[in-house]
C-alpha cells in the first residue's frame, strides 16, 4: 500500500480535515486558493537528511495515546524513503514497520490549507522539544460545530508541525499530536 508525504509520517488522514491537495481536484472544478505554505520543498529536503528520526505522540480515546516513529532511510534531490513504526503507550509495536517513498513536493501537499478558512500568524510556543518561534495555521472546519485545528510549525525546523491541536471556536485546545523527539540524522 503506497501512502506518501507527511500523511504517512503523522497519520494526517485523521488530523487534516481542511487540506485537500489541489492536484486531487478536477480540472473542471475551480481550484481553491491555498494559504502560503510554511516551508518550501527545498527547505524540507535540507531538514530531513538520511537518518533523521521524528517521533510523535498521537492522542487516542479516553486519554490514551500512541507513538509513531518515522526515520528517513535514504534521501535524494527529488525523493525520500522512510519507515514508519507505530507503538502503543507502553512502547510495544502495534503493526508491522511500513516503508514509504515520496517526492519532496508530495510532502508539501499535506501542508496546504484553504486560504478562506485559515488564519496565519507567528507566536513563540513551548513544546516537548523546547521553546520555538512558530508559524501558526488556524484552520476552521466549515461544519456547524466550527472546530478549529491549529498547526504549529517551528520556523527553525522545516518539516511537519511540532504540535496539532483542536478546539471548538473559542474553547479550550486539546492536543491531538505533538513531536517528542527529532534526531539530527547522519552527517553527510
N, C-alpha and C positions, 0 to 999 in steps of 0.2 A: 504494500500500500504506500503510495507516494504522498507525502504531506510536506509542504515547504515553508520556508521563512520562519519568522518568529511565531507563526501559528503553531508550528510543531514545538518550538522552544518553550512556549508558555501556555500551551493549550488554549490559544486565544479563541477557539471555537466557542467557549463559554464566556470569555471575557470581553470580546469586542462585538457588541451588538450594533455599533454605529458604523463600522468600517466595511464598506463594500468596494472591493477593488474596481477601479474604473475599467480595467481590462475585462471584467466579467460582465459589463453591461453591453447590451445590444447596440450596434451602430445606429439602429433606428430610434433608440431612446436617447434623449439629451443627457449628456454626462453631467453628473453632479460636480459642482465646484468644490474642491477639497481645500482644507486649511493647509498652510505651509507645513511640510514635513519637518520633524525635529532634527533630522540628520540627512546627509547625502549617502548614496551607496558607497562612495569612496571613503567617507568617514567611518562607516560601519565596517568596511573591509579592513581598514587600518587598525580598528579597535578590536578585531576578532582574529588574532593570529592563531596559527596551529597550536593546539594545547590549551587555548583559552577555555576556562571552565566557568559556567554560570549555574548557580544553584538558587532556586526559588522555592518559597513556601506558599502553597495554594490553599486557601480556605475551603473547608468542606462543611457538611451539615453538622449542626449541634456542637459547634466549637472544635470540630476535628480539622485536621489539615493533612496535606501530603507534600512530599518534597519531590521536585523534579530537577534533575541534573542534566545539563547539556554540555558536551565537550566537542570542540572543533578539532576534528582529527586530521583534516587536510584542507588547505586553502589555496586558491589560485587567484589571479587577477579578476576572473569572472565568476568563480564558483566556490562554495563552501560545502564540505562534507562534515557531518556531525552526528553524534549519537545522543539519544535521549533515554534517560533511566528514570523510572518512577518508583518512589519509595513511600511506604506508609509512615505514620508519625513515629514509629519505633525503628525506622531505618531498614525495614525489610522490603526487598524488591517486590513490586506488585504485578509486574509484567515483564516480558522479555525486553531486552535492550533493543531499541529501534535505531536504525541507521537511515539518514536522510542526506539528500543532495539538494542544494538550492543556489540559484544565482543571487548575487548581492542585490540586484534590482527587485527580486521577489520578496526579499526581506522587507523592503520599504513599503510594499503594497499593504502590509498589515499595520502600518502606521499612518494610514490615510483616514481622515475624519471629515465628514461633510461640513463645509465652512459655515453654513447657515445654522448648524446646531452645535458649533464648537466655539468655546471662548478660550483664548490662549493668553498666558502671562508668565512671568518668571517670579520665583519665590525661593527662599532658602528653606530647606526641609531636612530634618534629622531622620535617617532611616537606619536599618540594621547594619548598613555598610558605612555609616557616618553621616556627616553634615555636608549637603551639596546644594549648589545653586541649580534649581530645576527649571526646565521648560515644562509648564503645566498645561495640559489639554483637558478642559472640562467639556464633556460631550453629553448633551441632553437627549434622552430617549424620547421619540415622538409619541409615545403612548400616553394615555391619561394619567398614569402614575408619575410621570415626569421624573424618572430615575436619572441621576447624573452619575456618569462614570468619569473618574478623574485619573489621568495617566501622568505619572511623574517621571520625566526623562532628565537624568543628570546631564547638565551642559558639558561637563568634562569627561563623560563616559558614553560615547556614542554606542547605540545598540538598543536593546529592549528597555522598557521602563523599569525603574528600580522599585516602583510601587504602583498598584492599581487599586483604587477604592471605588465604592459605590455608595450613594445616598439618595434618599428621596429629596426633591428640591427643598432646600432649607433645613434638612435634617442632619443627623449625625452620620459621619463617614464610617464605613465598615471596610476593613482591608481585605480585598479579595486575593491579592498576590503581592509578595514582597521578595526582592532579591536578598538573599542572606549570605552569599559568597560570590566572589568574582576573582578568579585567579589571573595572573599575568600572562600565562601562556608561555610557550617555549621561545627562547631567544632565537633570532634569525641566524 
